[in-house]
Amino acid sequence: MSEISQEEVQALRQRNRALEALNAIAATVNGSLELRNRLDAALTQTLEFTGFDAGAIYLLDASHNLTLHTQRCLDTAPGSPYYGESPVPVLPWAQFEPVSAPISLSQEQIGTHPLTQLLLQCYPGLRAALLIPLRAKGEVMGLMSLVAHKEPPEITALDIGTLAAIGDQIGIAVENARLFEAERRAHHTAATLRQALTVVTSTLELSEVLSRVLDQLARVVAYDSAAVMLLTEDGFNTLLAKQIGQEKKEKRKHTAVPLSERKAAWRVTQERKPIILPDVTLSADWTAVDKMRYIRSWAGVPLIIRDEVIGVLTVDKVEPNYYNEQHLELLQAFANQVTLAIENARLYETVRQELAERTTLYEVARTVSSTLDLKTVLQTVLDEAIRATGAERGYLVFREEETGAMVPYVARNLDQATIAGADFQVSRTIVERVASSGEPVLTVNAKEDPRFAKQPSVITYGLRSVLCVPLVGKGQIIGVVYLDNHLKAGQFKQRDLDLLTAIASQAATVIENAMLYERLKQTNRQLARKIDEVNKAYTQLQETQAQLIQAEKRAAVVELAGATAHELNQPLTVLQGLATLLTSDVEEGSRLWQDLQTIKEATARTAEIVRRLSKITSYETKPYVGGTRIIDLARAAGETPPGEQGRGAEPPTASDGGIA
């Protein structure tokens, strides 16, 4: 058996050492899916195998740049040439000829290679360098750079082959890790999209849905701020802007932002495709705004519903060149969730509005058909109109029959309180226009509407949103319904005009009937007052007639009593005189004398009756035999009857035909 030469032993030892290093590195890079730790360990093992002092591993990114992934220095003590130094963070791989096999460069060769020229910027005074491509399936995945300030061991062809195999092992590990990471991200993205879909279908409150969707988006596409903006006639209306990080803010801004301030978003909607601005400071599609100066990279995708672009979903970062095509794919997936949420919210809002409109019309119909009380009818119509449209105030205005002027009849506010007095602040120009033409008026901002902007009432009252429709009953315009909001422009839409027109159409006939009923009630009240006046006049006439009858009776009694007294007074005087003369000629106490005394008493009594008859001034009666009544001479003469002297006299009786 021939002896093995020293050279063969040395070669065998080198081969075994290379195999051990290769196996160790292979075991390291394949032992875990945590890429950074594996690369750190593999780099350390490669440095130990080659005897070089320091090294770094760069991985090829989507922009075909070599980005520093890990670095190691075996000597980091103060005074070491590597102390405090760092390799170049990015190597522009696309600018250089690709390294397809390990390259060993001596001190003389280092300055001639473009990649090592960059390394010299961080490591001046290099003695040697190794550039090892990391490959998988024939594709370069990255680059390992090894450097030395002291004299390194000689790199043999075997070492070059071993380093190539090490590079392949690391490249395969990088590819496997990326495949695993891609699979993990795919699962994570799918789970996030499922979660986003669950969020979208969990509630119909749009702001809440968008907030949750943007939270889910942050799990797969990092951003510093994101926004959902809808395209309007005046610009973009921000439904939700979400800022994460230390700020963690949410803003719901419904004021249109001019297109000139969102040129990139406008381009997305016009081209109907996603757009990335790697660095907004270098883009002509970006308008610098103070509150957005922190942004460097930006991406936006269109929101499309039924082939109509309705807005844009945007994200941004403070780092330039952050977003790539993969981010756009994810953004588009989330944009679809956003459009679904918006569509659901719109459908819900449409159904809700239709239900609210039907409820409003039902309430108006139910109330106005249950009563003819004009005040109740008018207040119900106004209250329902204000509630359904969100108006600040409402007026029902009718034309006065006497003057022909349009006058507010009932006014109500949002709190269903009645407005009175000087608060009747309507645009008479708009009211007269609608009352005359019969055409409704809708203005989103009367102060800027060329039809009304110069009218004194619009200027004085600061009117903005105005809605006015005619009340037409039996082919005649009987009045108008006027709603306004002097604080908010754009309060009313065409849908509000249609609803108010329906309310007015439904209520016009009932209002007219209620007004006729009110007039009928007023006429009835007037007629009742007339009847009451006639009844009072008739009663007064009866009393006057009774007084006339009594006066006639009194006059007749007085005349009759005076005539009777006059006629009886002369014969009575003769009788009294004869009785007195005869009494003196007869014997006192005789029967004749007694008869004469009786005659004198009777004539005296008769004289008293005649005296009373001559003093009668009223018609007074008293009960008599058989239920009849006769003249009460004493009372008629104004005297107290003999039987009542000494006690309170009874008041004269006038109800039985007597005269007071």
Secondary structure as a PSIPRED ss2 file (coil, helix, strand):
# PSIPRED VFORMAT (PSIPRED V4.0)

   1 M C   1.000  0.000  0.000
   2 S C   1.000  0.000  0.000
   3 E C   1.000  0.000  0.000
   4 I C   1.000  0.000  0.000
   5 S C   1.000  0.000  0.000
   6 Q H   0.000  1.000  0.000
   7 E H   0.000  1.000  0.000
   8 E H   0.000  1.000  0.000
   9 V H   0.000  1.000  0.000
  10 Q H   0.000  1.000  0.000
  11 A H   0.000  1.000  0.000
  12 L H   0.000  1.000  0.000
  13 R H   0.000  1.000  0.000
  14 Q H   0.000  1.000  0.000
  15 R H   0.000  1.000  0.000
  16 N H   0.000  1.000  0.000
  17 R H   0.000  1.000  0.000
  18 A H   0.000  1.000  0.000
  19 L H   0.000  1.000  0.000
  20 E H   0.000  1.000  0.000
  21 A H   0.000  1.000  0.000
  22 L H   0.000  1.000  0.000
  23 N H   0.000  1.000  0.000
  24 A H   0.000  1.000  0.000
  25 I H   0.000  1.000  0.000
  26 A H   0.000  1.000  0.000
  27 A H   0.000  1.000  0.000
  28 T H   0.000  1.000  0.000
  29 V H   0.000  1.000  0.000
  30 N H   0.000  1.000  0.000
  31 G C   1.000  0.000  0.000
  32 S C   1.000  0.000  0.000
  33 L C   1.000  0.000  0.000
  34 E C   1.000  0.000  0.000
  35 L H   0.000  1.000  0.000
  36 R H   0.000  1.000  0.000
  37 N H   0.000  1.000  0.000
  38 R H   0.000  1.000  0.000
  39 L H   0.000  1.000  0.000
  40 D H   0.000  1.000  0.000
  41 A H   0.000  1.000  0.000
  42 A H   0.000  1.000  0.000
  43 L H   0.000  1.000  0.000
  44 T H   0.000  1.000  0.000
  45 Q H   0.000  1.000  0.000
  46 T H   0.000  1.000  0.000
  47 L H   0.000  1.000  0.000
  48 E H   0.000  1.000  0.000
  49 F H   0.000  1.000  0.000
  50 T H   0.000  1.000  0.000
  51 G C   1.000  0.000  0.000
  52 F C   1.000  0.000  0.000
  53 D C   1.000  0.000  0.000
  54 A E   0.000  0.000  1.000
  55 G E   0.000  0.000  1.000
  56 A E   0.000  0.000  1.000
  57 I E   0.000  0.000  1.000
  58 Y E   0.000  0.000  1.000
  59 L E   0.000  0.000  1.000
  60 L E   0.000  0.000  1.000
  61 D C   1.000  0.000  0.000
  62 A C   1.000  0.000  0.000
  63 S C   1.000  0.000  0.000
  64 H C   1.000  0.000  0.000
  65 N C   1.000  0.000  0.000
  66 L E   0.000  0.000  1.000
  67 T E   0.000  0.000  1.000
  68 L E   0.000  0.000  1.000
  69 H E   0.000  0.000  1.000
  70 T E   0.000  0.000  1.000
  71 Q E   0.000  0.000  1.000
  72 R E   0.000  0.000  1.000
  73 C E   0.000  0.000  1.000
  74 L C   1.000  0.000  0.000
  75 D C   1.000  0.000  0.000
  76 T C   1.000  0.000  0.000
  77 A C   1.000  0.000  0.000
  78 P C   1.000  0.000  0.000
  79 G C   1.000  0.000  0.000
  80 S C   1.000  0.000  0.000
  81 P C   1.000  0.000  0.000
  82 Y C   1.000  0.000  0.000
  83 Y C   1.000  0.000  0.000
  84 G C   1.000  0.000  0.000
  85 E C   1.000  0.000  0.000
  86 S C   1.000  0.000  0.000
  87 P C   1.000  0.000  0.000
  88 V C   1.000  0.000  0.000
  89 P C   1.000  0.000  0.000
  90 V E   0.000  0.000  1.000
  91 L E   0.000  0.000  1.000
  92 P C   1.000  0.000  0.000
  93 W H   0.000  1.000  0.000
  94 A H   0.000  1.000  0.000
  95 Q H   0.000  1.000  0.000
  96 F C   1.000  0.000  0.000
  97 E C   1.000  0.000  0.000
  98 P C   1.000  0.000  0.000
  99 V C   1.000  0.000  0.000
 100 S C   1.000  0.000  0.000
 101 A C   1.000  0.000  0.000
 102 P C   1.000  0.000  0.000
 103 I E   0.000  0.000  1.000
 104 S E   0.000  0.000  1.000
 105 L E   0.000  0.000  1.000
 106 S E   0.000  0.000  1.000
 107 Q H   0.000  1.000  0.000
 108 E H   0.000  1.000  0.000
 109 Q H   0.000  1.000  0.000
 110 I H   0.000  1.000  0.000
 111 G C   1.000  0.000  0.000
 112 T C   1.000  0.000  0.000
 113 H C   1.000  0.000  0.000
 114 P H   0.000  1.000  0.000
 115 L H   0.000  1.000  0.000
 116 T H   0.000  1.000  0.000
 117 Q H   0.000  1.000  0.000
 118 L H   0.000  1.000  0.000
 119 L H   0.000  1.000  0.000
 120 L H   0.000  1.000  0.000
 121 Q H   0.000  1.000  0.000
 122 C H   0.000  1.000  0.000
 123 Y C   1.000  0.000  0.000
 124 P C   1.000  0.000  0.000
 125 G C   1.000  0.000  0.000
 126 L C   1.000  0.000  0.000
 127 R C   1.000  0.000  0.000
 128 A E   0.000  0.000  1.000
 129 A E   0.000  0.000  1.000
 130 L E   0.000  0.000  1.000
 131 L E   0.000  0.000  1.000
 132 I E   0.000  0.000  1.000
 133 P E   0.000  0.000  1.000
 134 L E   0.000  0.000  1.000
 135 R E   0.000  0.000  1.000
 136 A E   0.000  0.000  1.000
 137 K C   1.000  0.000  0.000
 138 G C   1.000  0.000  0.000
 139 E E   0.000  0.000  1.000
 140 V E   0.000  0.000  1.000
 141 M E   0.000  0.000  1.000
 142 G E   0.000  0.000  1.000
 143 L E   0.000  0.000  1.000
 144 M E   0.000  0.000  1.000
 145 S E   0.000  0.000  1.000
 146 L E   0.000  0.000  1.000
 147 V E   0.000  0.000  1.000
 148 A E   0.000  0.000  1.000
 149 H C   1.000  0.000  0.000
 150 K C   1.000  0.000  0.000
 151 E C   1.000  0.000  0.000
 152 P C   1.000  0.000  0.000
 153 P C   1.000  0.000  0.000
 154 E C   1.000  0.000  0.000
 155 I C   1.000  0.000  0.000
 156 T C   1.000  0.000  0.000
 157 A H   0.000  1.000  0.000
 158 L H   0.000  1.000  0.000
 159 D H   0.000  1.000  0.000
 160 I H   0.000  1.000  0.000
 161 G H   0.000  1.000  0.000
 162 T H   0.000  1.000  0.000
 163 L H   0.000  1.000  0.000
 164 A H   0.000  1.000  0.000
 165 A H   0.000  1.000  0.000
 166 I H   0.000  1.000  0.000
 167 G H   0.000  1.000  0.000
 168 D H   0.000  1.000  0.000
 169 Q H   0.000  1.000  0.000
 170 I H   0.000  1.000  0.000
 171 G H   0.000  1.000  0.000
 172 I H   0.000  1.000  0.000
 173 A H   0.000  1.000  0.000
 174 V H   0.000  1.000  0.000
 175 E H   0.000  1.000  0.000
 176 N H   0.000  1.000  0.000
 177 A H   0.000  1.000  0.000
 178 R H   0.000  1.000  0.000
 179 L H   0.000  1.000  0.000
 180 F H   0.000  1.000  0.000
 181 E H   0.000  1.000  0.000
 182 A H   0.000  1.000  0.000
 183 E H   0.000  1.000  0.000
 184 R H   0.000  1.000  0.000
 185 R H   0.000  1.000  0.000
 186 A H   0.000  1.000  0.000
 187 H H   0.000  1.000  0.000
 188 H H   0.000  1.000  0.000
 189 T H   0.000  1.000  0.000
 190 A H   0.000  1.000  0.000
 191 A H   0.000  1.000  0.000
 192 T H   0.000  1.000  0.000
 193 L H   0.000  1.000  0.000
 194 R H   0.000  1.000  0.000
 195 Q H   0.000  1.000  0.000
 196 A H   0.000  1.000  0.000
 197 L H   0.000  1.000  0.000
 198 T H   0.000  1.000  0.000
 199 V H   0.000  1.000  0.000
 200 V H   0.000  1.000  0.000
 201 T C   1.000  0.000  0.000
 202 S C   1.000  0.000  0.000
 203 T C   1.000  0.000  0.000
 204 L C   1.000  0.000  0.000
 205 E C   1.000  0.000  0.000
 206 L H   0.000  1.000  0.000
 207 S H   0.000  1.000  0.000
 208 E H   0.000  1.000  0.000
 209 V H   0.000  1.000  0.000
 210 L H   0.000  1.000  0.000
 211 S H   0.000  1.000  0.000
 212 R H   0.000  1.000  0.000
 213 V H   0.000  1.000  0.000
 214 L H   0.000  1.000  0.000
 215 D H   0.000  1.000  0.000
 216 Q H   0.000  1.000  0.000
 217 L H   0.000  1.000  0.000
 218 A C   1.000  0.000  0.000
 219 R C   1.000  0.000  0.000
 220 V C   1.000  0.000  0.000
 221 V C   1.000  0.000  0.000
 222 A C   1.000  0.000  0.000
 223 Y C   1.000  0.000  0.000
 224 D C   1.000  0.000  0.000
 225 S E   0.000  0.000  1.000
 226 A E   0.000  0.000  1.000
 227 A E   0.000  0.000  1.000
 228 V E   0.000  0.000  1.000
 229 M E   0.000  0.000  1.000
 230 L E   0.000  0.000  1.000
 231 L E   0.000  0.000  1.000
 232 T C   1.000  0.000  0.000
 233 E C   1.000  0.000  0.000
 234 D C   1.000  0.000  0.000
 235 G C   1.000  0.000  0.000
 236 F E   0.000  0.000  1.000
 237 N E   0.000  0.000  1.000
 238 T E   0.000  0.000  1.000
 239 L E   0.000  0.000  1.000
 240 L E   0.000  0.000  1.000
 241 A E   0.000  0.000  1.000
 242 K E   0.000  0.000  1.000
 243 Q E   0.000  0.000  1.000
 244 I C   1.000  0.000  0.000
 245 G C   1.000  0.000  0.000
 246 Q C   1.000  0.000  0.000
 247 E C   1.000  0.000  0.000
 248 K C   1.000  0.000  0.000
 249 K E   0.000  0.000  1.000
 250 E E   0.000  0.000  1.000
 251 K E   0.000  0.000  1.000
 252 R C   1.000  0.000  0.000
 253 K C   1.000  0.000  0.000
 254 H C   1.000  0.000  0.000
 255 T C   1.000  0.000  0.000
 256 A C   1.000  0.000  0.000
 257 V E   0.000  0.000  1.000
 258 P C   1.000  0.000  0.000
 259 L H   0.000  1.000  0.000
 260 S H   0.000  1.000  0.000
 261 E H   0.000  1.000  0.000
 262 R C   1.000  0.000  0.000
 263 K H   0.000  1.000  0.000
 264 A H   0.000  1.000  0.000
 265 A H   0.000  1.000  0.000
 266 W H   0.000  1.000  0.000
 267 R H   0.000  1.000  0.000
 268 V H   0.000  1.000  0.000
 269 T H   0.000  1.000  0.000
 270 Q H   0.000  1.000  0.000
 271 E H   0.000  1.000  0.000
 272 R C   1.000  0.000  0.000
 273 K C   1.000  0.000  0.000
 274 P C   1.000  0.000  0.000
 275 I E   0.000  0.000  1.000
 276 I E   0.000  0.000  1.000
 277 L E   0.000  0.000  1.000
 278 P C   1.000  0.000  0.000
 279 D C   1.000  0.000  0.000
 280 V H   0.000  1.000  0.000
 281 T H   0.000  1.000  0.000
 282 L H   0.000  1.000  0.000
 283 S C   1.000  0.000  0.000
 284 A C   1.000  0.000  0.000
 285 D C   1.000  0.000  0.000
 286 W C   1.000  0.000  0.000
 287 T C   1.000  0.000  0.000
 288 A C   1.000  0.000  0.000
 289 V C   1.000  0.000  0.000
 290 D H   0.000  1.000  0.000
 291 K H   0.000  1.000  0.000
 292 M H   0.000  1.000  0.000
 293 R C   1.000  0.000  0.000
 294 Y C   1.000  0.000  0.000
 295 I C   1.000  0.000  0.000
 296 R C   1.000  0.000  0.000
 297 S E   0.000  0.000  1.000
 298 W E   0.000  0.000  1.000
 299 A E   0.000  0.000  1.000
 300 G E   0.000  0.000  1.000
 301 V E   0.000  0.000  1.000
 302 P E   0.000  0.000  1.000
 303 L E   0.000  0.000  1.000
 304 I E   0.000  0.000  1.000
 305 I E   0.000  0.000  1.000
 306 R C   1.000  0.000  0.000
 307 D C   1.000  0.000  0.000
 308 E E   0.000  0.000  1.000
 309 V E   0.000  0.000  1.000
 310 I E   0.000  0.000  1.000
 311 G E   0.000  0.000  1.000
 312 V E   0.000  0.000  1.000
 313 L E   0.000  0.000  1.000
 314 T E   0.000  0.000  1.000
 315 V E   0.000  0.000  1.000
 316 D E   0.000  0.000  1.000
 317 K E   0.000  0.000  1.000
 318 V C   1.000  0.000  0.000
 319 E C   1.000  0.000  0.000
 320 P C   1.000  0.000  0.000
 321 N C   1.000  0.000  0.000
 322 Y C   1.000  0.000  0.000
 323 Y C   1.000  0.000  0.000
 324 N C   1.000  0.000  0.000
 325 E H   0.000  1.000  0.000
 326 Q H   0.000  1.000  0.000
 327 H H   0.000  1.000  0.000
 328 L H   0.000  1.000  0.000
 329 E H   0.000  1.000  0.000
 330 L H   0.000  1.000  0.000
 331 L H   0.000  1.000  0.000
 332 Q H   0.000  1.000  0.000
 333 A H   0.000  1.000  0.000
 334 F H   0.000  1.000  0.000
 335 A H   0.000  1.000  0.000
 336 N H   0.000  1.000  0.000
 337 Q H   0.000  1.000  0.000
 338 V H   0.000  1.000  0.000
 339 T H   0.000  1.000  0.000
 340 L H   0.000  1.000  0.000
 341 A H   0.000  1.000  0.000
 342 I H   0.000  1.000  0.000
 343 E H   0.000  1.000  0.000
 344 N H   0.000  1.000  0.000
 345 A H   0.000  1.000  0.000
 346 R H   0.000  1.000  0.000
 347 L H   0.000  1.000  0.000
 348 Y H   0.000  1.000  0.000
 349 E H   0.000  1.000  0.000
 350 T H   0.000  1.000  0.000
 351 V H   0.000  1.000  0.000
 352 R H   0.000  1.000  0.000
 353 Q H   0.000  1.000  0.000
 354 E H   0.000  1.000  0.000
 355 L H   0.000  1.000  0.000
 356 A H   0.000  1.000  0.000
 357 E H   0.000  1.000  0.000
 358 R H   0.000  1.000  0.000
 359 T H   0.000  1.000  0.000
 360 T H   0.000  1.000  0.000
 361 L H   0.000  1.000  0.000
 362 Y H   0.000  1.000  0.000
 363 E H   0.000  1.000  0.000
 364 V H   0.000  1.000  0.000
 365 A H   0.000  1.000  0.000
 366 R H   0.000  1.000  0.000
 367 T H   0.000  1.000  0.000
 368 V H   0.000  1.000  0.000
 369 S H   0.000  1.000  0.000
 370 S C   1.000  0.000  0.000
 371 T C   1.000  0.000  0.000
 372 L C   1.000  0.000  0.000
 373 D C   1.000  0.000  0.000
 374 L H   0.000  1.000  0.000
 375 K H   0.000  1.000  0.000
 376 T H   0.000  1.000  0.000
 377 V H   0.000  1.000  0.000
 378 L H   0.000  1.000  0.000
 379 Q H   0.000  1.000  0.000
 380 T H   0.000  1.000  0.000
 381 V H   0.000  1.000  0.000
 382 L H   0.000  1.000  0.000
 383 D H   0.000  1.000  0.000
 384 E H   0.000  1.000  0.000
 385 A H   0.000  1.000  0.000
 386 I H   0.000  1.000  0.000
 387 R H   0.000  1.000  0.000
 388 A H   0.000  1.000  0.000
 389 T H   0.000  1.000  0.000
 390 G C   1.000  0.000  0.000
 391 A C   1.000  0.000  0.000
 392 E C   1.000  0.000  0.000
 393 R E   0.000  0.000  1.000
 394 G E   0.000  0.000  1.000
 395 Y E   0.000  0.000  1.000
 396 L E   0.000  0.000  1.000
 397 V E   0.000  0.000  1.000
 398 F E   0.000  0.000  1.000
 399 R E   0.000  0.000  1.000
 400 E C   1.000  0.000  0.000
 401 E C   1.000  0.000  0.000
 402 E C   1.000  0.000  0.000
 403 T C   1.000  0.000  0.000
 404 G C   1.000  0.000  0.000
 405 A C   1.000  0.000  0.000
 406 M E   0.000  0.000  1.000
 407 V E   0.000  0.000  1.000
 408 P E   0.000  0.000  1.000
 409 Y E   0.000  0.000  1.000
 410 V E   0.000  0.000  1.000
 411 A E   0.000  0.000  1.000
 412 R E   0.000  0.000  1.000
 413 N E   0.000  0.000  1.000
 414 L C   1.000  0.000  0.000
 415 D C   1.000  0.000  0.000
 416 Q C   1.000  0.000  0.000
 417 A C   1.000  0.000  0.000
 418 T E   0.000  0.000  1.000
 419 I C   1.000  0.000  0.000
 420 A C   1.000  0.000  0.000
 421 G H   0.000  1.000  0.000
 422 A H   0.000  1.000  0.000
 423 D H   0.000  1.000  0.000
 424 F C   1.000  0.000  0.000
 425 Q C   1.000  0.000  0.000
 426 V C   1.000  0.000  0.000
 427 S C   1.000  0.000  0.000
 428 R H   0.000  1.000  0.000
 429 T H   0.000  1.000  0.000
 430 I H   0.000  1.000  0.000
 431 V H   0.000  1.000  0.000
 432 E H   0.000  1.000  0.000
 433 R H   0.000  1.000  0.000
 434 V H   0.000  1.000  0.000
 435 A H   0.000  1.000  0.000
 436 S H   0.000  1.000  0.000
 437 S H   0.000  1.000  0.000
 438 G C   1.000  0.000  0.000
 439 E C   1.000  0.000  0.000
 440 P C   1.000  0.000  0.000
 441 V E   0.000  0.000  1.000
 442 L E   0.000  0.000  1.000
 443 T E   0.000  0.000  1.000
 444 V C   1.000  0.000  0.000
 445 N C   1.000  0.000  0.000
 446 A C   1.000  0.000  0.000
 447 K C   1.000  0.000  0.000
 448 E C   1.000  0.000  0.000
 449 D C   1.000  0.000  0.000
 450 P C   1.000  0.000  0.000
 451 R C   1.000  0.000  0.000
 452 F C   1.000  0.000  0.000
 453 A C   1.000  0.000  0.000
 454 K C   1.000  0.000  0.000
 455 Q C   1.000  0.000  0.000
 456 P H   0.000  1.000  0.000
 457 S H   0.000  1.000  0.000
 458 V H   0.000  1.000  0.000
 459 I H   0.000  1.000  0.000
 460 T H   0.000  1.000  0.000
 461 Y H   0.000  1.000  0.000
 462 G C   1.000  0.000  0.000
 463 L C   1.000  0.000  0.000
 464 R C   1.000  0.000  0.000
 465 S E   0.000  0.000  1.000
 466 V E   0.000  0.000  1.000
 467 L E   0.000  0.000  1.000
 468 C E   0.000  0.000  1.000
 469 V E   0.000  0.000  1.000
 470 P E   0.000  0.000  1.000
 471 L E   0.000  0.000  1.000
 472 V E   0.000  0.000  1.000
 473 G E   0.000  0.000  1.000
 474 K C   1.000  0.000  0.000
 475 G C   1.000  0.000  0.000
 476 Q E   0.000  0.000  1.000
 477 I E   0.000  0.000  1.000
 478 I E   0.000  0.000  1.000
 479 G E   0.000  0.000  1.000
 480 V E   0.000  0.000  1.000
 481 V E   0.000  0.000  1.000
 482 Y E   0.000  0.000  1.000
 483 L E   0.000  0.000  1.000
 484 D E   0.000  0.000  1.000
 485 N E   0.000  0.000  1.000
 486 H C   1.000  0.000  0.000
 487 L C   1.000  0.000  0.000
 488 K C   1.000  0.000  0.000
 489 A C   1.000  0.000  0.000
 490 G C   1.000  0.000  0.000
 491 Q C   1.000  0.000  0.000
 492 F C   1.000  0.000  0.000
 493 K C   1.000  0.000  0.000
 494 Q H   0.000  1.000  0.000
 495 R H   0.000  1.000  0.000
 496 D H   0.000  1.000  0.000
 497 L H   0.000  1.000  0.000
 498 D H   0.000  1.000  0.000
 499 L H   0.000  1.000  0.000
 500 L H   0.000  1.000  0.000
 501 T H   0.000  1.000  0.000
 502 A H   0.000  1.000  0.000
 503 I H   0.000  1.000  0.000
 504 A H   0.000  1.000  0.000
 505 S H   0.000  1.000  0.000
 506 Q H   0.000  1.000  0.000
 507 A H   0.000  1.000  0.000
 508 A H   0.000  1.000  0.000
 509 T H   0.000  1.000  0.000
 510 V H   0.000  1.000  0.000
 511 I H   0.000  1.000  0.000
 512 E H   0.000  1.000  0.000
 513 N H   0.000  1.000  0.000
 514 A H   0.000  1.000  0.000
 515 M H   0.000  1.000  0.000
 516 L H   0.000  1.000  0.000
 517 Y H   0.000  1.000  0.000
 518 E H   0.000  1.000  0.000
 519 R H   0.000  1.000  0.000
 520 L H   0.000  1.000  0.000
 521 K H   0.000  1.000  0.000
 522 Q H   0.000  1.000  0.000
 523 T H   0.000  1.000  0.000
 524 N H   0.000  1.000  0.000
 525 R H   0.000  1.000  0.000
 526 Q H   0.000  1.000  0.000
 527 L H   0.000  1.000  0.000
 528 A H   0.000  1.000  0.000
 529 R H   0.000  1.000  0.000
 530 K H   0.000  1.000  0.000
 531 I H   0.000  1.000  0.000
 532 D H   0.000  1.000  0.000
 533 E H   0.000  1.000  0.000
 534 V H   0.000  1.000  0.000
 535 N H   0.000  1.000  0.000
 536 K H   0.000  1.000  0.000
 537 A H   0.000  1.000  0.000
 538 Y H   0.000  1.000  0.000
 539 T H   0.000  1.000  0.000
 540 Q H   0.000  1.000  0.000
 541 L H   0.000  1.000  0.000
 542 Q H   0.000  1.000  0.000
 543 E H   0.000  1.000  0.000
 544 T H   0.000  1.000  0.000
 545 Q H   0.000  1.000  0.000
 546 A H   0.000  1.000  0.000
 547 Q H   0.000  1.000  0.000
 548 L H   0.000  1.000  0.000
 549 I H   0.000  1.000  0.000
 550 Q H   0.000  1.000  0.000
 551 A H   0.000  1.000  0.000
 552 E H   0.000  1.000  0.000
 553 K H   0.000  1.000  0.000
 554 R H   0.000  1.000  0.000
 555 A H   0.000  1.000  0.000
 556 A H   0.000  1.000  0.000
 557 V H   0.000  1.000  0.000
 558 V H   0.000  1.000  0.000
 559 E H   0.000  1.000  0.000
 560 L H   0.000  1.000  0.000
 561 A H   0.000  1.000  0.000
 562 G H   0.000  1.000  0.000
 563 A H   0.000  1.000  0.000
 564 T H   0.000  1.000  0.000
 565 A H   0.000  1.000  0.000
 566 H H   0.000  1.000  0.000
 567 E H   0.000  1.000  0.000
 568 L H   0.000  1.000  0.000
 569 N H   0.000  1.000  0.000
 570 Q H   0.000  1.000  0.000
 571 P H   0.000  1.000  0.000
 572 L H   0.000  1.000  0.000
 573 T H   0.000  1.000  0.000
 574 V H   0.000  1.000  0.000
 575 L H   0.000  1.000  0.000
 576 Q H   0.000  1.000  0.000
 577 G H   0.000  1.000  0.000
 578 L H   0.000  1.000  0.000
 579 A H   0.000  1.000  0.000
 580 T H   0.000  1.000  0.000
 581 L H   0.000  1.000  0.000
 582 L H   0.000  1.000  0.000
 583 T H   0.000  1.000  0.000
 584 S H   0.000  1.000  0.000
 585 D H   0.000  1.000  0.000
 586 V C   1.000  0.000  0.000
 587 E C   1.000  0.000  0.000
 588 E C   1.000  0.000  0.000
 589 G C   1.000  0.000  0.000
 590 S C   1.000  0.000  0.000
 591 R H   0.000  1.000  0.000
 592 L H   0.000  1.000  0.000
 593 W H   0.000  1.000  0.000
 594 Q H   0.000  1.000  0.000
 595 D H   0.000  1.000  0.000
 596 L H   0.000  1.000  0.000
 597 Q H   0.000  1.000  0.000
 598 T H   0.000  1.000  0.000
 599 I H   0.000  1.000  0.000
 600 K H   0.000  1.000  0.000
 601 E H   0.000  1.000  0.000
 602 A H   0.000  1.000  0.000
 603 T H   0.000  1.000  0.000
 604 A H   0.000  1.000  0.000
 605 R H   0.000  1.000  0.000
 606 T H   0.000  1.000  0.000
 607 A H   0.000  1.000  0.000
 608 E H   0.000  1.000  0.000
 609 I H   0.000  1.000  0.000
 610 V H   0.000  1.000  0.000
 611 R H   0.000  1.000  0.000
 612 R H   0.000  1.000  0.000
 613 L H   0.000  1.000  0.000
 614 S H   0.000  1.000  0.000
 615 K H   0.000  1.000  0.000
 616 I C   1.000  0.000  0.000
 617 T C   1.000  0.000  0.000
 618 S C   1.000  0.000  0.000
 619 Y C   1.000  0.000  0.000
 620 E C   1.000  0.000  0.000
 621 T E   0.000  0.000  1.000
 622 K E   0.000  0.000  1.000
 623 P E   0.000  0.000  1.000
 624 Y C   1.000  0.000  0.000
 625 V H   0.000  1.000  0.000
 626 G H   0.000  1.000  0.000
 627 G H   0.000  1.000  0.000
 628 T C   1.000  0.000  0.000
 629 R E   0.000  0.000  1.000
 630 I E   0.000  0.000  1.000
 631 I E   0.000  0.000  1.000
 632 D C   1.000  0.000  0.000
 633 L H   0.000  1.000  0.000
 634 A H   0.000  1.000  0.000
 635 R H   0.000  1.000  0.000
 636 A H   0.000  1.000  0.000
 637 A C   1.000  0.000  0.000
 638 G C   1.000  0.000  0.000
 639 E C   1.000  0.000  0.000
 640 T C   1.000  0.000  0.000
 641 P C   1.000  0.000  0.000
 642 P H   0.000  1.000  0.000
 643 G H   0.000  1.000  0.000
 644 E H   0.000  1.000  0.000
 645 Q C   1.000  0.000  0.000
 646 G C   1.000  0.000  0.000
 647 R C   1.000  0.000  0.000
 648 G C   1.000  0.000  0.000
 649 A C   1.000  0.000  0.000
 650 E C   1.000  0.000  0.000
 651 P C   1.000  0.000  0.000
 652 P C   1.000  0.000  0.000
 653 T C   1.000  0.000  0.000
 654 A C   1.000  0.000  0.000
 655 S C   1.000  0.000  0.000
 656 D C   1.000  0.000  0.000
 657 G C   1.000  0.000  0.000
 658 G C   1.000  0.000  0.000
 659 I C   1.000  0.000  0.000
 660 A C   1.000  0.000  0.000
